[in-house]
Amino acid sequence: MDLYPALLKIVRILLSEDDDVRTPELLLGLVIEATGADRGFIVVREGGSYEQRFAVRFDRATITDEERRFSRGLVRQAIETRQIVRLSREADAPRFALIESLEASGASSVLVVPLAHGGEVYGTVYVEHGTRGAGDEALRFVAEFADLAGLFLKRAIEREALRRRTQSLERDLFARHDFQGIVAQDPRMIALLKTIAQVADADATVLIRGETGTGKELVARALHVNSRRRAKPCVTLHTSALPGTVLESELFGHVRGAFTGADRDRAGRIASAQGGTLFLDEVAEIAPDVQAKLLRFLQFGEIQRVGSDRTERVDVRVLAATHQDLPALVEAGKFRRDLYFRLKVIELEIPPLRARAGDIPLLVDHFLRASWKRPGEQPRWTSRAERALREHAYPGNVRELAHAVERACILATGPVLDVDLLPPDLTASAAAGPAAAGAAPAPRFSELSADELEAARAAGAAEAERSFLAALMDRHGGNVSQAARASGLNRTYLQKLLARHRADGGG
């Protein structure tokens, strides 16, 4: 077995890949291929237990539960002794037969190689061979791999553990709070939901900012239903549709005879929300004279109906929303500064959909399930439609996406949804890409042959490798030992890499 080409592939991957799940599995795949193993995985020590990570089969098929079994005793031995453990059915028959997990998995031999960094053994590379055992060359290869990839795998495992903890916290967040209608996995949206959960039970006013269609009313609802006021009314008033005189009456109410047509007393929206929440949408549109009266209510908790000389005490939490730039309106004298600061005790900003594009597939699926009304049919998007939905900028944000999916469901004559069912502006934005401009679209990885994929990856990795080595040696003044320590690479392999690129004319 010629170890060098396979190990060089591993170095290239370490230099050019950074996906915490895909890259370890890609590396393990190379180990399995190079050593002729049936399966392999990483086992990490977590407290007093051992957990399996990144399991890979020789044929890249899904590993069964039976194949995931491993000997914790061998892992413990490798970690505690810091030595490679090799066990063979042929050479170590009595001991091999005692290990139930090896018998059950059908392995003929197993290699367990410690993974270490900074003096700490944090896990092992665990490789099983089936019909033919692991020879000395396979052992050396796995040992070299563990030495090369130790630092990368440690960081990947730490990031993967952090991601799992984060996902667990997010599931707990959704389990403990009502975020009905809000579909999100983007970190900015998750941070927003955490803030909503934190401030929901306070009585402070909240200013919700965001572009039209981002879901400001959903955020207001989440603030209300997750508060102690949830059993009381949540009253909404869209202020932009009302002129000042009507808005004042809508907010504060009026008494009979207060103006023409006031033939009876009427409680306003504030009084109707007693004990609960008042949501003022598009608060920037409120007329200046009504702004003054709203400020008084926020300061003193009192209202005065139109046409009445009597004040009433009310207990109402106010949530306000706007898509406009309130600070600019304040500077222009169009919105009261004191009211602005009274409203923004807590300020929440909803990111536009173009800034949380990772949520688009989730939202598309959510709206598709809500809009599809044909029992027995499973709707699906064509690749062209998926691309159009994914690449559109959505100036109308989530609302625009919801309407686009609903439109497609209404116009569809069958379960296959293509671009012709989408609004013209979505298909136009997708057509404005490289293909529409006359450039050949870049092929997807799934469309490349194995040789083409390997050639593309090797070329990109070689260039990244050259750039990395040049910067690394420049930073350490050409000192190979210092560069090896700083990069986590084995000094011998770093020298081989440098020699190879000099031979290729790359350095």
Secondary structure, 3 states (H helix, E strand, C coil): CCHHHHHHHHHHHHHHCCCCCHHHHHHHHHHHHHHCCCEEEEEEEECCEEEEEEEEECCCCCCCCCCCCCCHHHHHHHHHHCCCEEEECCCCHHHHHHCHHHHHHCCCEEEEEEEEECCEEEEEEEEEECCCCCCHHHHHHHHHHHHHHHHHHHHHHHHHHHHHHHHHHHHHHHHHCCCCCCCCCCHHHHHHHHHHHHHCCCCCCEEEECCCCCCHHHHHHHHHHCCCCCCCCEEEEEHHHCCHHHHHHHHHEECCCCCCCCCCCEECHHHHCCCCEEEEECHHHCCHHHHHHHHHHHHHCEEECECCCCEEECCCEEEEEECCCHHHHHHCCCCCHHHHHHHCCEEEECCCHHHHHHHHHHHHHHHHHHHCCCCCCCCEECHHHHHHHHHCCCCCHHHHHHHHHHHHHHHCCCCEECHHHCCHHHHHHHHCCCCCCCCCCCCCHHHCCHHHHHHHHHHHHHHHHHHHHHHHHHHCCCCHHHHHHHHCCCHHHHHHHHHHHHHCCCC
